[in-house]
Amino acid sequence: MFIKKGTSKSYSAAFFDRDGTLLHGDPAARDARKAMIERWSGKPLDAPDDLFFQVLGDRRLLTVENEIAFWKQYFAALLRSQGIADRIEERANELFDAYWLKGIVVYPEVVPVLDWFFERGFRMGVISDTFPSLPLTIEAAGLGKYFSCYVCSDLVGAFKPDPRMYQTALDALGVRAEESLYVDDYDVEADGAREMGFTAFHICRDSEPKEKWDIASLTEMVAYFS
């Protein structure tokens, strides 16, 4: 337990959202995939806005193997939407290989903040509306040593701010919401955790912090204890 200075309130766990909180995609990697498709099609990329959900449908991806198959199906559909008709499977695999567990960027303050919590004995987890590759993406980003639980929406069968997402994480680490921190770049999802008893922060990476629990950087979670 780590006690907040000047209070009797103690904490033992910290949970983090992934995208927009710990990590973001590399625009250069995205542009490289776009350039590949445009080279094959001979025209600017103009993907249908809902193509991702057309391919996904109402299925849940319950294994990494399911997820890999989905992404290859998605890239094949994307190529067809651009009028590409030859070597679809080969090119879809090439796009997948350029995408899978690549182009992941860690925000600059993440490692020092995780080190601070880790060195003080906090147990940590990631709660994300995503697919089963969640632990693999964290490992690929070099952050795997910090986390002992991963909660992804497809395996839970719910999306944040559904209480089941947060409760699954609490149960996995054997902690209570009242002794846990949470941070998310989506205010509604931070609010959902706070309603359950977490001390929850909303990180505003692309906007000005305005509300009580808004923060501009994860370093402010550390400052909370000073």
C-alpha positions in Angstrom: 0.0 0.0 0.0 1.2 3.5 -0.8 -0.4 6.3 1.2 -1.2 9.7 -0.4 0.7 12.4 1.4 -1.4 14.3 4.0 -4.2 11.8 4.0 -4.9 8.3 5.2 -6.0 7.1 1.8 -3.8 4.3 0.5 -3.4 2.8 -3.0 -2.0 -0.5 -4.2 -2.9 -0.6 -7.9 -2.9 1.5 -11.1 -4.8 0.8 -14.3 -4.3 2.4 -17.7 -6.1 2.6 -21.0 -3.9 1.8 -23.9 -4.5 3.9 -27.1 -4.1 7.6 -26.5 -3.0 7.0 -22.9 0.1 4.8 -23.1 0.6 4.4 -26.8 -0.3 5.8 -30.2 0.2 4.8 -33.8 3.1 6.0 -35.8 1.8 8.3 -38.7 4.9 7.3 -40.8 3.9 3.6 -40.6 0.3 4.5 -41.5 1.5 6.6 -44.5 3.7 3.7 -45.7 0.8 1.3 -45.8 -1.3 3.9 -47.6 1.5 4.4 -50.2 1.7 0.6 -50.8 -2.0 0.5 -51.6 -1.9 3.6 -53.8 1.1 2.1 -55.7 -0.9 -1.1 -56.4 -4.1 0.7 -57.3 -2.6 3.6 -59.2 -4.9 6.1 -57.5 -5.3 7.9 -54.1 -6.7 5.8 -51.3 -10.4 6.3 -50.7 -11.5 3.7 -48.2 -15.2 3.3 -47.2 -15.7 4.8 -43.8 -17.5 1.8 -42.4 -15.4 -0.9 -44.1 -13.8 -2.0 -40.8 -17.2 -2.7 -39.3 -18.6 -4.2 -42.5 -15.8 -6.9 -42.3 -16.0 -7.3 -38.5 -19.8 -7.6 -38.4 -21.2 -8.6 -35.0 -18.5 -11.2 -34.2 -16.2 -11.2 -31.2 -12.6 -12.0 -31.7 -11.7 -14.4 -28.8 -8.2 -15.5 -29.8 -5.2 -13.9 -31.4 -5.6 -16.4 -34.2 -9.2 -15.0 -34.8 -7.8 -11.5 -34.8 -5.0 -12.3 -37.3 -7.6 -13.8 -39.6 -9.8 -10.8 -39.3 -7.1 -8.3 -40.2 -6.1 -10.3 -43.3 -9.8 -10.3 -44.3 -10.0 -6.6 -43.7 -6.9 -5.8 -45.8 -8.2 -8.0 -48.6 -11.5 -6.1 -48.5 -9.7 -2.8 -48.5 -7.7 -3.8 -51.6 -10.9 -4.8 -53.4 -12.5 -1.5 -52.4 -9.7 0.2 -54.3 -10.3 -1.8 -57.5 -7.3 -4.1 -57.0 -8.2 -7.6 -58.3 -4.9 -9.5 -58.6 -2.7 -11.0 -56.0 -5.2 -10.1 -53.3 -4.1 -12.7 -50.7 -0.4 -12.0 -51.2 -0.9 -8.3 -50.9 -3.2 -8.5 -48.0 -0.5 -10.6 -46.2 2.1 -8.0 -47.1 -0.1 -5.2 -45.6 -0.7 -7.4 -42.5 3.0 -8.0 -42.0 3.7 -4.2 -42.3 0.9 -3.6 -39.7 1.0 -6.4 -37.1 2.7 -5.2 -33.9 4.5 -2.5 -35.7 4.3 1.3 -35.8 3.7 1.5 -32.0 4.9 4.7 -30.3 5.1 5.1 -26.5 4.3 8.6 -25.2 7.5 10.2 -23.8 6.5 10.3 -20.1 5.1 6.8 -19.9 8.2 4.9 -18.9 9.3 7.2 -16.1 5.7 7.2 -14.7 5.4 3.4 -14.9 8.8 3.1 -13.2 7.6 5.3 -10.4 4.6 3.1 -9.7 6.5 -0.1 -10.2 9.3 0.8 -7.8 6.7 1.6 -5.1 5.1 -1.8 -5.4 1.9 -0.9 -7.3 0.3 -3.7 -9.2 -0.7 -2.5 -12.7 -3.0 -3.5 -15.5 -4.3 -2.3 -18.9 -8.0 -2.0 -19.6 -8.8 -1.4 -23.3 -11.6 -1.6 -25.8 -9.7 -3.8 -28.2 -8.9 -7.3 -29.4 -7.0 -10.2 -27.7 -3.6 -9.0 -29.0 -3.6 -6.4 -26.2 -0.7 -8.1 -24.2 1.3 -8.5 -27.4 1.1 -4.8 -28.3 2.2 -3.9 -24.8 5.1 -6.3 -25.1 6.0 -5.0 -28.5 6.1 -1.5 -27.1 8.6 -2.7 -24.4 6.2 -2.2 -21.5 5.4 -5.8 -20.7 7.4 -6.0 -17.4 5.1 -3.4 -15.8 1.7 -5.1 -16.2 0.3 -8.2 -14.6 -3.2 -8.1 -16.1 -4.8 -7.2 -19.4 -8.6 -6.7 -19.9 -9.8 -6.4 -23.5 -13.4 -5.8 -24.5 -13.8 -8.7 -26.9 -13.0 -11.2 -24.2 -15.2 -9.5 -21.6 -18.1 -9.0 -24.0 -18.5 -5.4 -23.0 -17.1 -1.9 -23.7 -16.0 0.8 -21.3 -17.7 2.4 -19.3 -19.6 -0.9 -18.6 -18.7 -1.8 -15.0 -17.7 -5.3 -16.1 -14.6 -4.0 -17.8 -13.3 -2.4 -14.6 -14.5 -5.2 -12.3 -12.7 -7.8 -14.4 -9.4 -5.9 -13.9 -10.0 -5.5 -10.2 -10.7 -9.2 -9.8 -7.6 -10.1 -11.8 -5.4 -8.3 -9.4 -7.4 -8.9 -6.3 -7.8 -5.3 -5.4 -10.6 -2.9 -4.6 -11.6 0.2 -6.7 -11.1 2.4 -3.7 -7.4 1.5 -3.6 -6.9 1.8 -7.4 -6.0 4.6 -9.8 -7.2 4.7 -13.4 -6.5 6.9 -16.4 -8.1 7.1 -19.8 -8.0 9.6 -22.7 -11.8 9.4 -23.0 -13.6 11.3 -20.3 -16.7 9.0 -20.3 -14.5 6.0 -19.6 -12.6 7.7 -16.8 -16.0 8.8 -15.3 -17.2 5.2 -15.4 -14.2 4.1 -13.4 -14.7 6.9 -10.9 -18.3 5.9 -10.4 -17.1 2.5 -9.3 -14.8 4.1 -6.7 -11.5 4.4 -8.6 -9.5 7.6 -8.3 -9.7 8.2 -12.1 -8.0 10.7 -14.3 -8.9 11.9 -17.8 -5.7 12.6 -19.8 -6.2 15.5 -22.3 -3.5 15.0 -24.8 -5.2 17.0 -27.6 -7.2 19.5 -25.5 -6.9 21.8 -22.6 -7.6 20.2 -19.2 -10.7 21.9 -17.7 -12.3 19.6 -15.2 -11.1 18.6 -11.7 -9.7 15.2 -12.8 -8.4 16.3 -16.2 -4.6 16.0 -16.6 -2.3 17.0 -19.4 0.4 14.4 -18.7 0.6 11.1 -16.9 3.2 12.8 -14.7 0.3 14.5 -12.9 -0.7 11.1 -11.5 2.6 11.0 -9.7 2.2 14.6 -8.6 -1.2 13.6 -7.0 0.8 11.8 -4.3 3.0 14.8 -3.4 
